Structure formats: structure tokens, C-alpha cells
Amino acid sequence: MALQIVLHTFRMIFGNIGQALRVSVVPNLILIVATFFAIGSLGLGVYGGAGAAPTAVPTGFGILMSLLLLPLSLFIFAWIAVGWHRFILLEEYAGIVPALAGRPIWPYVWKSILLALTMMVIVLPIMLVFGGIIGATAADSVADGAVIATDGWDASGGAGFGAMLLFSLIAIPVSYVAMRWGVALVSTALGQQMGFFEAWGKTKPVALIALGVVVILMAINLLLQSIVTVLSPLPLISDLIGIATSWLTMMLSISILTTIYGHVIEGRPLVS
């Protein structure tokens, strides 16, 4: 059923590609322009005038602009997510610029921040434990001069493998918890109230299925990143593919929550 949910999500996106682009393109363009403006304000490769050299030291204004990118990014994500949740579940169609008025975008932002902070409380102790183990292992490898010449494995390789292992050990359970708690975000987008623990309880019937969804999504993300890496020698193509994969990854994460909410909370059937 995990695969069915993922297939349903893909069908949801590409079966409504026009609306998917309407709720996401303009907000993303605003974020892109703001990002370039912030980079320019920091003096990174931007010239102050004809023949002038790039600014060497970031100005206070530039630093302020860069700091504003985080809340802007959260707002843009909430803007897109709320518009998409409401289109799928309430059939509210978006115009060229998705609606802002009357939409619970700020409540979605605050709940997203609360979810992120709650997840950090869970993740940090785990990272400290596993990070300490991996760091100690790498240090021992360096101290012992352990090198296996036959396959090129050395201390740095061991540390790299350890970092990958750490990421996997953390990413899967964290993504799993975030997915089940994240159903509460969809409720917020619809103007309703649902706490994280209530969302956890309501998604209990699909607990194992949600774990399978997380694993499938991680595999898809790995595949997309591999494609971008392979095409990296072709700058323009790789940039375009990178933008497309980032968009798809974002829409998948939003749509998975929409699918689970619609199926579990509202009893909607899955179509694959």
C-alpha cells in the first residue's frame, strides 16, 4: 500500500500539473529573486557600478537580507503548501498568483516552526550519540593508521561511510515521525485544529505503511540527486534539472501529507 500511496501522489501532481504550477511557480520566483538580491547585497560577485570591483565585505544591509531569507522561505513554502492542500481537498483553484487573503498561511508557518523545533529536540540527542561514536571510530582509525590497500578504504573513507550511516539512521525515523505529525499541518491549511499527538494517533492505522512511504521517497530522492550529479558537467542542463528535481521533491512532500490526510482522516479512496 506504501507504493500505492506514492503512485497516487504522483498521479495527483501530474494529473493536475496546471494547478501544481499555478500554486508554486510565482511564489518560487519571488524566493529566487529575493535570493539573488540578498546575494547581491552581500557583494558576492555583484559589481557596484561600471568597472567597479565586487564588494569585499558584506554590508549590514546585505547580512540583514540574508537573514530574512529563512522566514521568507518558510512563508513561501507555507503559501504553496496551503494552496495545494486546499486545491486537492477543497477544490479551491488557484489563479496565476495563488491567493493570500483568507488563507491560514501564517498559522501554517508557525505550526511548521513548532514541528521543526519539536523534531530538533528529538534529533539532537541522537546526533550527539551517533556523532560521538562515529567520531571516536574515525579517530581510532587515524591513530592506528588502519588502511586497507586492496579497496582503498582508509580513515577518511570510514568517516565518510560513518556519516552516510549516521544520516540514514537519523533520516528514516525522523522523516517517519515528521510525516505522521505533519498531517496536522494539512488540518491547519483547511482551517481546522489538530495537534501533533492527535495526528500521530489518527495515523496509527497506516503506521507501517508510512514507514514504507518514507523509504520509497528516500530512494526517489537519491535517484534524483544522482541524476543531477551525473549531469553536473553540463551546467545549464544540470541547473534546469536541479530546479525541476527540487520542485518535484517539494511537491511530493506536500502531496504525501495531503494524500495521507485525505485517505486516513477523510476516508478518501486511493487511486493508483
Backbone hydrogen bonds in HBPLUS format (Angstrom, degrees):
<---DONOR---> <-ACCEPTOR-->    atom                        ^
c    i                          cat <-CA-CA->   ^        H-A-AA   ^      H-
h    n   atom  resd res      DA  || num        DHA   H-A  angle D-A-AA Bond
n    s   type  num  typ     dist DA aas  dist angle  dist       angle   num
A0005-ILE N   A0001-MET O   2.92 MM   4  6.26 149.1  2.02 148.9 156.1     1
A0006-VAL N   A0002-ALA O   3.09 MM   4  6.43 159.1  2.14 148.2 153.4     2
A0007-LEU N   A0003-LEU O   2.86 MM   4  6.08 163.8  1.89 152.7 157.3     3
A0008-HIS N   A0004-GLN O   2.84 MM   4  5.95 153.7  1.90 142.9 150.8     4
A0009-THR N   A0005-ILE O   2.93 MM   4  6.16 146.4  2.04 141.3 150.5     5
A0010-PHE N   A0006-VAL O   2.98 MM   4  6.35 155.9  2.04 151.1 156.7     6
A0011-ARG N   A0007-LEU O   2.94 MM   4  6.18 160.2  1.98 149.2 154.9     7
A0012-MET N   A0008-HIS O   2.83 MM   4  6.04 145.2  1.95 141.0 151.4     8
A0013-ILE N   A0009-THR O   3.03 MM   4  6.35 153.4  2.10 149.3 154.9     9
A0014-PHE N   A0010-PHE O   2.93 MM   4  6.12 168.0  1.95 164.4 162.4    10
A0015-GLY N   A0011-ARG O   2.76 MM   4  5.23 136.6  1.95 132.2 142.8    11
A0016-ASN N   A0013-ILE O   3.19 MM   3  5.39 147.7  2.30 100.1 109.6    12
A0020-ALA N   A0016-ASN O   2.90 MM   4  6.13 156.2  1.96 154.2 161.9    13
A0021-LEU N   A0017-ILE O   2.95 MM   4  6.12 152.1  2.03 146.1 151.6    14
A0022-ARG N   A0018-GLY O   3.00 MM   4  6.24 151.0  2.08 141.6 150.4    15
A0023-VAL N   A0019-GLN O   2.98 MM   4  6.15 158.7  2.02 153.4 156.2    16
A0024-SER N   A0021-LEU O   3.24 MM   3  5.20 141.0  2.40  95.6 106.7    17
A0025-VAL N   A0021-LEU O   2.83 MM   4  5.39 167.5  1.84 152.1 153.6    18
A0028-ASN N   A0024-SER O   3.04 MM   4  6.02 157.1  2.09 145.8 152.8    19
A0029-LEU N   A0025-VAL O   2.85 MM   4  6.08 153.1  1.92 153.9 162.3    20
A0030-ILE N   A0026-VAL O   2.99 MM   4  6.26 155.2  2.06 154.2 160.3    21
A0031-LEU N   A0027-PRO O   3.11 MM   4  6.43 154.2  2.18 144.9 151.5    22
A0032-ILE N   A0028-ASN O   2.86 MM   4  6.14 155.8  1.92 150.1 157.1    23
A0033-VAL N   A0029-LEU O   2.91 MM   4  6.12 168.0  1.92 154.0 156.4    24
A0034-ALA N   A0030-ILE O   2.97 MM   4  6.11 161.8  2.01 146.4 152.0    25
A0035-THR N   A0031-LEU O   2.87 MM   4  6.03 148.4  1.97 144.2 153.0    26
A0036-PHE N   A0032-ILE O   3.01 MM   4  6.32 162.4  2.04 154.4 157.7    27
A0037-PHE N   A0033-VAL O   2.92 MM   4  6.11 155.8  1.98 149.0 156.6    28
A0038-ALA N   A0034-ALA O   2.87 MM   4  6.06 151.7  1.95 143.3 150.9    29
A0039-ILE N   A0035-THR O   2.90 MM   4  6.18 157.7  1.95 149.7 155.9    30
A0040-GLY N   A0036-PHE O   2.84 MM   4  6.04 156.8  1.89 145.3 152.2    31
A0041-SER N   A0037-PHE O   2.88 MM   4  6.11 147.6  1.98 142.1 151.2    32
A0042-LEU N   A0038-ALA O   3.03 MM   4  6.31 134.7  2.24 139.4 151.0    33
A0042-LEU N   A0039-ILE O   3.15 MM   3  5.11 129.5  2.42  93.0 106.5    34
A0044-LEU N   A0039-ILE O   3.30 MM   5  5.85 169.3  2.31 159.2 156.0    35
A0043-GLY N   A0040-GLY O   2.99 MM   3  5.10 151.9  2.07 101.3 110.4    36
A0052-ALA N   A0049-GLY O   3.06 MM   3  5.22 167.2  2.08 122.0 124.3    37
A0063-ILE N   A0059-THR O   2.99 MM   4  6.32 159.1  2.03 153.5 158.5    38
A0064-LEU N   A0060-GLY O   2.95 MM   4  6.13 156.7  2.00 144.2 151.0    39
A0065-MET N   A0061-PHE O   2.89 MM   4  6.14 156.5  1.94 147.6 153.9    40
A0066-SER N   A0062-GLY O   3.00 MM   4  6.27 154.6  2.07 146.7 153.2    41
A0067-LEU N   A0063-ILE O   2.99 MM   4  6.25 150.6  2.08 146.5 154.5    42
A0068-LEU N   A0064-LEU O   3.02 MM   4  6.28 139.6  2.19 144.1 155.2    43
A0069-LEU N   A0066-SER O   3.23 MM   3  5.35 153.3  2.30 100.0 108.0    44
A0072-LEU N   A0068-LEU O   3.12 MM   4  6.21 155.7  2.18 146.1 153.6    45
A0073-SER N   A0069-LEU O   2.75 MM   4  5.86 152.9  1.83 145.7 153.1    46
A0074-LEU N   A0070-LEU O   3.01 MM   4  6.31 158.2  2.05 154.2 159.7    47
A0075-PHE N   A0071-PRO O   2.94 MM   4  6.15 156.4  1.99 144.9 151.4    48
A0076-ILE N   A0072-LEU O   2.85 MM   4  6.08 162.1  1.88 154.2 158.9    49
A0077-PHE N   A0073-SER O   2.94 MM   4  6.12 164.4  1.97 149.6 153.9    50
A0078-ALA N   A0074-LEU O   2.94 MM   4  6.14 161.5  1.98 147.6 152.9    51
A0079-TRP N   A0075-PHE O   2.81 MM   4  5.97 155.2  1.87 149.7 157.3    52
A0080-ILE N   A0076-ILE O   2.99 MM   4  6.25 161.0  2.03 152.5 156.1    53
A0081-ALA N   A0077-PHE O   2.82 MM   4  6.00 170.3  1.83 154.6 158.0    54
A0082-VAL N   A0078-ALA O   2.83 MM   4  5.81 171.3  1.84 152.0 154.8    55
A0083-GLY N   A0079-TRP O   3.22 MM   4  6.23 161.2  2.26 138.1 143.7    56
A0084-TRP N   A0080-ILE O   2.92 MM   4  6.16 154.5  1.99 151.7 159.1    57
A0085-HIS N   A0081-ALA O   2.81 MM   4  5.99 172.9  1.82 159.9 162.0    58
A0086-ARG N   A0082-VAL O   3.00 MM   4  6.04 165.4  2.02 148.6 153.1    59
A0087-PHE N   A0083-GLY O   3.01 MM   4  6.09 141.6  2.16 134.7 145.1    60
A0088-ILE N   A0084-TRP O   3.02 MM   4  6.21 173.0  2.03 158.9 159.4    61
A0089-LEU N   A0085-HIS O   2.94 MM   4  6.01 167.9  1.96 152.8 156.9    62
A0090-LEU N   A0086-ARG O   2.81 MM   4  4.96 142.3  1.95 122.1 132.9    63
A0092-GLU N   A0086-ARG O   3.30 MM   6  5.79 165.3  2.32 118.0 121.6    64
A0091-GLU N   A0087-PHE O   2.92 MM   4  4.33 127.0  2.20 112.6 120.1    65
A0103-ARG N   A0100-LEU O   3.24 MM   3  5.61 153.5  2.32 133.4 129.8    66
A0105-ILE N   A0103-ARG O   2.78 MM   2  5.53 141.7  1.93 102.9  92.6    67
A0108-TYR N   A0104-PRO O   3.19 MM   4  6.25 144.1  2.33 131.4 141.0    68
A0108-TYR N   A0105-ILE O   3.07 MM   3  5.02 117.6  2.48  93.2 108.9    69
A0109-VAL N   A0105-ILE O   2.88 MM   4  6.25 147.1  1.99 147.0 157.0    70
A0109-VAL N   A0106-TRP O   3.02 MM   3  4.86 114.0  2.47  92.6 108.8    71
A0110-TRP N   A0106-TRP O   2.91 MM   4  6.22 167.1  1.93 162.6 163.5    72
A0111-LYS N   A0107-PRO O   2.98 MM   4  6.09 157.2  2.03 142.6 149.1    73
A0112-SER N   A0108-TYR O   2.90 MM   4  6.02 146.9  2.01 140.9 150.2    74
A0113-ILE N   A0109-VAL O   2.93 MM   4  6.24 154.6  1.99 152.7 159.6    75
A0114-LEU N   A0110-TRP O   2.93 MM   4  6.18 159.1  1.97 146.5 152.4    76
A0115-LEU N   A0111-LYS O   2.88 MM   4  6.07 153.2  1.95 142.5 149.8    77
A0116-ALA N   A0112-SER O   2.89 MM   4  6.14 158.7  1.93 146.9 152.7    78
A0117-LEU N   A0113-ILE O   2.85 MM   4  6.11 162.3  1.88 155.2 159.6    79
A0118-THR N   A0114-LEU O   2.91 MM   4  6.03 157.1  1.96 145.3 152.0    80
A0119-MET N   A0115-LEU O   2.89 MM   4  6.10 156.0  1.94 148.8 155.4    81
A0120-MET N   A0116-ALA O   2.92 MM   4  6.16 145.9  2.03 143.0 152.7    82
A0121-VAL N   A0117-LEU O   3.13 MM   4  6.45 149.1  2.23 144.9 151.7    83
A0122-ILE N   A0119-MET O   3.07 MM   3  5.10 123.6  2.40  94.5 108.9    84
A0123-VAL N   A0119-MET O   2.79 MM   4  6.02 158.9  1.84 152.5 159.3    85
A0124-LEU N   A0120-MET O   2.93 MM   4  5.73 173.6  1.93 150.6 152.7    86
A0126-ILE N   A0123-VAL O   2.99 MM   3  5.24 113.0  2.46 105.4 121.9    87
A0127-MET N   A0123-VAL O   2.84 MM   4  6.09 159.8  1.88 161.4 168.4    88
A0128-LEU N   A0124-LEU O   2.91 MM   4  6.11 158.2  1.95 155.6 161.3    89
A0129-VAL N   A0125-PRO O   3.04 MM   4  6.24 157.8  2.09 146.9 152.1    90
A0130-PHE N   A0126-ILE O   2.94 MM   4  6.14 174.0  1.95 161.4 160.2    91
A0131-GLY N   A0127-MET O   2.66 MM   4  5.40 148.6  1.75 138.5 149.6    92
A0132-GLY N   A0128-LEU O   3.00 MM   4  5.88 151.2  2.08 132.7 140.0    93
A0133-ILE N   A0129-VAL O   3.09 MM   4  6.40 155.0  2.15 145.7 152.6    94
A0134-ILE N   A0130-PHE O   2.90 MM   4  6.11 166.8  1.91 153.7 156.9    95
A0135-GLY N   A0131-GLY O   2.82 MM   4  5.89 159.3  1.86 146.4 153.1    96
A0136-ALA N   A0132-GLY O   2.92 MM   4  5.99 158.5  1.96 144.0 149.7    97
A0137-THR N   A0133-ILE O   2.96 MM   4  6.15 154.7  2.02 145.0 152.3    98
A0138-ALA N   A0134-ILE O   2.89 MM   4  6.13 160.3  1.93 150.7 155.7    99
A0139-ALA N   A0135-GLY O   2.94 MM   4  6.10 157.3  1.99 146.0 152.6   100
A0140-ASP N   A0136-ALA O   2.95 MM   4  6.15 156.0  2.01 146.3 152.4   101
A0141-SER N   A0137-THR O   2.99 MM   4  6.24 149.9  2.08 142.7 151.2   102
A0142-VAL N   A0138-ALA O   3.02 MM   4  6.33 153.9  2.09 148.6 154.9   103
A0143-ALA N   A0139-ALA O   2.91 MM   4  6.13 161.8  1.94 150.2 155.5   104
A0144-ASP N   A0140-ASP O   2.91 MM   4  6.03 156.3  1.97 147.6 153.3   105
A0145-GLY N   A0141-SER O   3.01 MM   4  5.94 119.3  2.39 131.2 146.0   106
A0146-ALA N   A0141-SER O   3.08 MM   5  5.34 152.3  2.16 152.1 156.6   107
A0145-GLY N   A0142-VAL O   3.14 MM   3  4.99 139.5  2.31  93.1 105.0   108
A0148-ILE N   A0153-TRP O   2.96 MM   5  5.30 168.5  1.97 164.8 166.8   109
A0158-GLY N   A0154-ASP O   2.84 MM   4  6.13 155.5  1.90 152.8 160.3   110
A0159-ALA N   A0155-ALA O   2.86 MM   4  6.14 152.9  1.93 146.5 153.9   111
A0160-GLY N   A0156-SER O   2.88 MM   4  6.12 151.1  1.96 141.9 150.0   112
A0161-PHE N   A0157-GLY O   2.86 MM   4  6.13 159.7  1.90 151.0 156.2   113
A0162-GLY N   A0158-GLY O   2.81 MM   4  5.96 152.0  1.89 142.5 151.4   114
A0163-ALA N   A0159-ALA O   2.83 MM   4  6.10 147.7  1.94 143.8 152.1   115
A0164-MET N   A0160-GLY O   3.05 MM   4  6.36 155.7  2.11 145.5 151.6   116
A0165-LEU N   A0161-PHE O   2.83 MM   4  6.10 157.4  1.88 150.4 157.2   117
A0166-LEU N   A0162-GLY O   2.80 MM   4  5.99 156.5  1.86 146.7 153.5   118
A0167-PHE N   A0163-ALA O   2.92 MM   4  6.15 159.4  1.96 146.8 152.1   119
A0168-SER N   A0164-MET O   2.99 MM   4  6.25 160.9  2.03 148.7 153.4   120
A0169-LEU N   A0165-LEU O   2.87 MM   4  6.07 164.9  1.89 154.3 158.6   121
A0170-ILE N   A0166-LEU O   3.01 MM   4  6.14 145.0  2.13 146.5 155.3   122
A0171-ALA N   A0167-PHE O   2.67 MM   4  5.62 166.0  1.69 154.5 159.7   123
A0172-ILE N   A0168-SER O   3.35 MM   4  6.09 174.1  2.35 143.2 144.7   124
A0174-VAL N   A0170-ILE O   3.03 MM   4  5.98 160.0  2.07 157.1 163.4   125
A0175-SER N   A0171-ALA O   2.83 MM   4  5.72 160.8  1.87 144.6 150.7   126
A0176-TYR N   A0172-ILE O   2.96 MM   4  6.04 149.8  2.05 144.6 153.6   127
A0177-VAL N   A0173-PRO O   2.95 MM   4  6.18 163.5  1.98 150.3 153.0   128
A0178-ALA N   A0174-VAL O   2.88 MM   4  6.02 165.9  1.90 151.6 156.4   129
A0179-MET N   A0175-SER O   2.87 MM   4  5.93 146.4  1.99 140.0 148.5   130
A0180-ARG N   A0176-TYR O   3.19 MM   4  6.48 162.4  2.22 148.9 152.3   131
A0181-TRP N   A0177-VAL O   2.89 MM   4  6.07 168.7  1.90 159.1 162.8   132
A0182-GLY N   A0178-ALA O   2.69 MM   4  5.47 139.5  1.85 133.1 145.6   133
A0184-ALA N   A0181-TRP O   2.99 MM   3  5.95 160.6  2.03 126.4 130.5   134
A0185-LEU N   A0182-GLY O   2.86 MM   3  5.28 144.6  1.99 109.5 119.7   135
A0186-VAL N   A0183-VAL O   3.13 MM   3  5.38 125.4  2.45 100.8 113.5   136
A0187-SER N   A0183-VAL O   3.36 MM   4  6.81 154.5  2.43 145.0 151.4   137
A0188-THR N   A0184-ALA O   3.12 MM   4  6.45 149.9  2.21 141.4 149.0   138
A0189-ALA N   A0185-LEU O   2.95 MM   4  6.32 152.1  2.03 148.7 156.2   139
A0190-LEU N   A0186-VAL O   3.12 MM   4  6.45 134.9  2.33 143.1 154.7   140
A0190-LEU N   A0187-SER O   3.14 MM   3  5.20 133.3  2.37  95.9 108.4   141
A0192-GLN N   A0187-SER O   2.89 MM   5  5.15 159.2  1.93 155.3 149.5   142
A0191-GLY N   A0188-THR O   2.96 MM   3  5.06 160.9  2.00 108.2 113.0   143
A0199-ALA N   A0195-GLY O   2.93 MM   4  6.20 155.0  2.00 147.8 154.9   144
A0200-TRP N   A0196-PHE O   2.89 MM   4  6.19 149.0  1.98 143.8 153.0   145
A0201-GLY N   A0197-PHE O   3.02 MM   4  6.25 155.5  2.08 141.0 146.5   146
A0202-LYS N   A0198-GLU O   2.93 MM   4  6.18 160.0  1.97 151.8 157.2   147
A0203-THR N   A0199-ALA O   3.02 MM   4  6.13 139.4  2.19 143.9 153.2   148
A0204-LYS N   A0201-GLY O   3.24 MM   3  5.29 163.4  2.27 105.7 109.4   149
A0206-VAL N   A0203-THR O   3.02 MM   3  5.58 148.7  2.13 114.4 123.4   150
A0207-ALA N   A0204-LYS O   3.10 MM   3  4.90 158.4  2.15 117.3 113.6   151
A0210-ALA N   A0206-VAL O   2.78 MM   4  5.94 154.7  1.85 155.6 161.6   152
A0211-LEU N   A0207-ALA O   3.28 MM   4  6.64 147.4  2.39 140.7 148.7   153
A0212-GLY N   A0208-LEU O   3.14 MM   4  6.50 153.7  2.21 144.6 151.1   154
A0213-VAL N   A0209-ILE O   2.92 MM   4  6.28 149.3  2.01 148.7 157.9   155
A0214-VAL N   A0210-ALA O   3.00 MM   4  6.28 154.1  2.07 147.0 153.0   156
A0215-VAL N   A0211-LEU O   3.13 MM   4  6.46 160.5  2.17 150.3 154.4   157
A0216-ILE N   A0212-GLY O   3.02 MM   4  6.26 161.4  2.05 149.4 154.5   158
A0217-LEU N   A0213-VAL O   2.89 MM   4  6.09 163.2  1.92 153.5 158.1   159
A0218-MET N   A0214-VAL O   2.94 MM   4  6.16 154.5  2.01 149.2 156.1   160
A0219-ALA N   A0215-VAL O   3.04 MM   4  6.29 150.9  2.12 145.1 152.7   161
A0220-ILE N   A0216-ILE O   2.93 MM   4  6.24 154.9  1.99 149.6 156.7   162
A0221-ASN N   A0217-LEU O   2.86 MM   4  6.07 160.6  1.89 149.2 154.6   163
A0222-LEU N   A0218-MET O   2.94 MM   4  6.11 155.0  2.00 143.3 149.9   164
A0223-LEU N   A0219-ALA O   2.98 MM   4  6.21 154.3  2.04 144.7 151.6   165
A0224-LEU N   A0220-ILE O   2.92 MM   4  6.21 161.5  1.95 153.8 158.4   166
A0225-GLN N   A0221-ASN O   2.92 MM   4  6.13 162.4  1.95 151.1 155.9   167
A0226-SER N   A0222-LEU O   2.93 MM   4  6.08 147.0  2.04 141.7 151.1   168
A0227-ILE N   A0223-LEU O   3.02 MM   4  6.33 151.0  2.11 147.9 155.2   169
A0228-VAL N   A0224-LEU O   3.10 MM   4  6.45 159.3  2.15 149.2 154.1   170
A0229-THR N   A0225-GLN O   2.96 MM   4  6.19 154.9  2.03 144.9 151.8   171
A0230-VAL N   A0226-SER O   2.90 MM   4  6.12 160.0  1.94 151.0 155.9   172
A0231-LEU N   A0227-ILE O   3.05 MM   4  6.26 151.5  2.14 146.7 154.1   173
A0232-SER N   A0229-THR O   3.17 MM   3  5.05 159.7  2.21 101.1 107.1   174
A0234-LEU N   A0231-LEU O   2.90 MM   3  5.60 160.6  1.94 125.7 132.2   175
A0238-SER N   A0234-LEU O   2.79 MM   4  5.76 171.5  1.79 173.4 175.6   176
A0239-ASP N   A0235-PRO O   2.89 MM   4  5.97 150.5  1.98 146.4 154.6   177
A0240-LEU N   A0236-LEU O   3.02 MM   4  6.28 161.4  2.06 149.8 154.3   178
A0241-ILE N   A0237-ILE O   2.85 MM   4  6.09 164.1  1.88 155.3 160.1   179
A0242-GLY N   A0238-SER O   2.77 MM   4  5.83 149.3  1.86 139.0 148.3   180
A0243-ILE N   A0239-ASP O   2.93 MM   4  6.22 154.0  2.00 147.9 153.8   181
A0244-ALA N   A0240-LEU O   2.98 MM   4  6.24 161.3  2.01 147.7 153.0   182
A0245-THR N   A0241-ILE O   2.82 MM   4  6.03 160.9  1.86 153.5 158.4   183
A0246-SER N   A0242-GLY O   2.94 MM   4  6.06 154.8  2.01 144.2 151.3   184
A0247-TRP N   A0243-ILE O   2.96 MM   4  6.17 158.4  2.01 147.9 153.8   185
A0248-LEU N   A0244-ALA O   2.92 MM   4  6.15 160.8  1.95 147.7 153.2   186
A0249-THR N   A0245-THR O   2.85 MM   4  5.98 160.7  1.89 147.5 152.8   187
A0250-MET N   A0246-SER O   3.01 MM   4  6.19 159.9  2.05 146.3 151.5   188
A0251-MET N   A0247-TRP O   2.93 MM   4  6.16 168.3  1.94 155.2 158.2   189
A0252-LEU N   A0248-LEU O   2.83 MM   4  5.94 150.3  1.91 147.9 156.3   190
A0253-SER N   A0249-THR O   3.09 MM   4  6.29 160.8  2.13 146.6 150.9   191
A0254-ILE N   A0250-MET O   3.11 MM   4  6.39 160.2  2.15 152.1 157.3   192
A0255-SER N   A0251-MET O   2.83 MM   4  5.86 156.8  1.89 143.2 150.6   193
A0256-ILE N   A0252-LEU O   2.83 MM   4  5.90 152.3  1.91 151.6 157.4   194
A0258-THR N   A0254-ILE O   3.14 MM   4  6.42 154.4  2.21 141.8 149.4   195
A0259-THR N   A0255-SER O   2.78 MM   4  5.98 157.3  1.83 150.3 156.0   196
A0260-ILE N   A0256-ILE O   2.92 MM   4  6.17 169.3  1.93 155.3 157.5   197
A0261-TYR N   A0257-LEU O   2.92 MM   4  6.03 163.7  1.95 148.7 153.8   198
A0262-GLY N   A0258-THR O   2.90 MM   4  6.02 166.7  1.91 149.5 153.7   199
A0263-HIS N   A0259-THR O   2.88 MM   4  6.03 157.5  1.94 151.5 157.7   200
A0264-VAL N   A0260-ILE O   2.81 MM   4  5.74 169.6  1.82 153.6 157.2   201
A0265-ILE N   A0261-TYR O   2.88 MM   4  5.16 138.7  2.06 129.5 142.6   202
A0266-GLU N   A0261-TYR O   3.25 MM   5  6.74 148.6  2.35 152.0 159.5   203
A0268-ARG N   A0262-GLY O   2.80 MM   6  5.42 167.4  1.82 142.0 140.4   204
